[in-house]
Amino acid sequence: MPPRDPEDDKLVTLARGARGRVGAPQGAAVRDDTGRTYSAASVALPSLAISALRLAVAQATASGARGLECAVLAADSPGADDDDLAAVRDLGGAGVPVIVVDRRGDELARLTT
């Protein structure tokens, strides 16, 4: 896989940190079109379940972001589900890269919306 941009490496660090802080199955981070970053861990409560990537997109949206440049998902599987990709596409449009990494930050896949 091609080397990652240093700015994307920052997202990897944020996604891994969000996952690790709470021991969640997923962590995610996104960078908006102005360079601001948002990170989140997946939530699994009896009354609320949301993936890390959708929550990171929701945080960016709630903060006024108008677009996304990149997203990172830290998870043990190499894919993001269709709803995750749809959330990134809804805010960022088509073509936003979604980098999937494992616990160590090794790249598992590079997807696009």
Residue, then its C-alpha position, 0 to 999 in steps of 0.5 A: m500500500p502507498p505510504r500514508d500522508p502525515e496528516d492521515d497518520k494523525l488520524v490513525t493515532l486519534a482513532r487508535g486512541a479513541r478505541g483504546r481509551v474505552g476498550a471499544p471494538q472500534g475507534a475512528a477519526v475524521r478530518d474536515d475540510t478546514g483541517r479540524t479533527y474529530s474522534a470517537a469510539s463505538v457505543a453499545l448501550p441498551s438504548l443506543a448503538i452507533s459505530a465509531l465512524r458514524l459518531a465521528v461524522a456526527q461530531a463533525t456535523a454537529s460542529g459545523a463541518r461542511g465536508l470531509e477530507c479523510a476518515v480512519l477506522a481502527a477495527d479488527s476487520p478490514g471493512a467498514d459497513d455500508d452505513d459507515l461509508a454512507a455517513v462519510r459520503d453524506l458529509g464528504g461527498a464521493g471520493v473521500p478516502v476511508i483508511v482501515v487500520d488494526r490495533r497497531g495502526d497497520e493498514l488493512a484496507r483503503l476504501t473510498t466513498 
